[in-house]
Amino acid sequence: MGTPKFTGRRTVGGVVGGLLALVVLSGVAGLLVTAAITPVIALSGLGATNTITVFENLPGYLDIEPLSQKSNIYATRNDGTSVLLASFYDQNRIEVDWDEISPYARDAVIASEDPRFYEHGGIDAQGTLRAVVTTTLGGVTQGGSSITQQYVKNVRVQKCELEPDDRLRQRCYDAVTAATPDRKIKEMRLAIGVEKKYPKNDILRQYLNIAGFGGTVYGIEAAANYYFGTTAAELTLPQAASLVAIVNNPAKFRLDNSGSESNGYAVNKARRDYILREMVKHEKITAAEFQAAVATPVQPAIQEPSSGCQTAGGSAYFCDYVTHLLRNDPAFGEDDGKRLQNFRRGGYAVYTTLDLDLQLAAEATLAANVPMEYPGWDVGSVITSVQVGTGRVLAMAQNKRYSQDPTVQATSAAYTEVNYNTDYAEGGSSGFQPGSTYKAFTLAEWLRTGHRLDERVDSARKANWGTFDDSCRGPQNYDSQNWNPRNDAGESGGNYSALESTLGSINTGFIGMAKKLDLCGIRQTAEAFGVHRADGSPLVQTAAAVIGTNEVAPLTMAVAFAGIANRGVTCSPIAIDRIVGADGDEVPVPESECAASVDPTVAEGMVYAMRRVMTDGTAQQSWGATTPRVPLIGKTGTTDGGKDTWMVGASSKVATVAAVVSVTGEARQRSIRFASGPAATARHRMWPDVMSVANAKYGGDELAELGPTPVVVPVGDTGVSDGPTDGSDD
């Protein structure tokens, strides 16, 4: 037999066979894996320098560690079960263990991507060489990457995603996805290192956890949730094959592109059925299973994932408050941007203080009593509840729909991302004037400095109030300022007692009290109760501030009144009970800081006066509508012209604020009527609705009353009415 004639052409099979022979003949003990890629380097025209080296030096970022996962914020039901408020993520991923992944999914990946996965050491030489030769001989470009190589590529891409600078992130991404031999060789070297360090099952599991499935969907668990409304463990054979098909080319094969069987589904089905044929070929499934699977239509059931606080419904503003607290927590990073990024990627479970019973009551009464929009008036309304003695925020709602989209906000005043309940730094506004609710702190200073509730002061109206003491700034003279605040119903004033002024919310009575006090001391007492301006600037301590001109957040007033009900001990607000990391370990959370604002006897004197406000004063409407009855304190507030109206009060268990405010511009609430009744009294319809739920759930103990003796002398009927006329506070 003659020698076959050389034609100058070789088949792919012949080239691969020859190259594989080189691998076999290399015969270098312990370096077989290295030798396996040597022909690839030679065929690619690359030198071996700096590529075929010691594989033990595996970069740390290739260690199999937790991936970027979504974080969730929860409320808790009375039975202890959790209710998801919102999820946050850069990549919608839920990392799962080996036994939480359907064997169908694992087998589909192996059969279609790397049939010899359990046989090679990180590089499938046969598949790689076939791809290189085909490309070199002018055929269609082929990948030939093993599952381990694909895992390496995905990890390198993930590393790029952590780069905060957009330009550097894109440069990194371009480098690790470039279609160059150099990139491929580096992936081969790293893949060998990964295989030397980790078991096969770990590599396959993490490949399925890291892989992209289209858009922001990453990992087999999130993909199963999103596309089929199931879990990775419960995937059927055709579902598993459809998901694995997406990994090959997410932009092409994802199931949410067209939404029609004739387009996107058919493309996915073609790839799915190819995978099923490969599974039969490699004996992963039986012929019967194959026939049943290919006969099954692609039937996705898209489940849009929760993303951001807008999915939290009426609790969206509380959710927003929680995210701002996380941004301010050093446990999550060195600055607020890094903290939010870490939260969105860390797989945290955040369990909040929200009481769903109080929250739903707040949402319902707001919807029933205050519209989201009113012609000619940018109306806002808020309800905030805080647990006495702990600072836990139990409810937080407002009369707007939450949206962070400027285009949506521009369509209607019903949309905003501004949380009217909180400080500006916590996603809130610059605050609102609390009116006469602020008088509680002048009352506290009055009692703290030894004055009595029955003590009378010159409270007649006057144009020139003279000089007020101010130990911080020096005496403040009002002789030439023509400052002439009014009283309710135009009272001229007189020698009102401190108690009468509190029950009737008499402006001139409190100004007369301030004349005997220190303006700086009044401010400092307010600060001792946690009161501060919502915009972060210092409290103003003028005589006008005594009757409530400092703009504060409603949450601040709820915290302060909780302190009064807590015998003068004020606890800073907290909204997070606990945080659990992706690894199951607890993460330290900010704790409430409690401190004595005033002596308990001073608080007891305040309680005596403000219990009478409920039963005999300006808050009688709220008192009469609250059931079941428990001891309550309260104070009303109305700013000049009825622009803002407040009701603030507390039991021994819960403090609540209900307010109707002017977000922008001004309104005279007494001349405005909602469908539920007068705008000016909406606070007295809402506050009882929430506190009735609080009283039924938490109860209420007796509130310690009275203070330094003698504190009070019984007083007669003050003849007070509910609310001021224009230009004064109630």
Helices and strands as residue ranges (DSSP letters): H 12-26, H 32-44, G 60-62, E 71-76, E 82-88, G 98-100, H 103-113, H 125-136, H 147-161, H 166-177, H 181-197, H 200-210, H 220-228, G 232-234, H 237-248, H 250-253, I 261-265, H 266-281, H 287-294, G 309-315, H 316-327, G 330-332, H 336-345, E 349-355, H 356-369, E 378-387, E 393-398, E 401-402, H 406-409, E 415-416, G 424-426, G 435-438, H 439-448, E 467-468, E 476-477, G 488-490, H 498-504, H 507-515, H 519-528, G 544-547, H 554-565, E 569-571, E 576-580, E 586-587, E 594-596, H 600-616, H 620-624, E 633-638, G 640-642, E 645-650, E 654-664, G 669-671, E 673-674, E 677-678, G 679-681, H 682-698
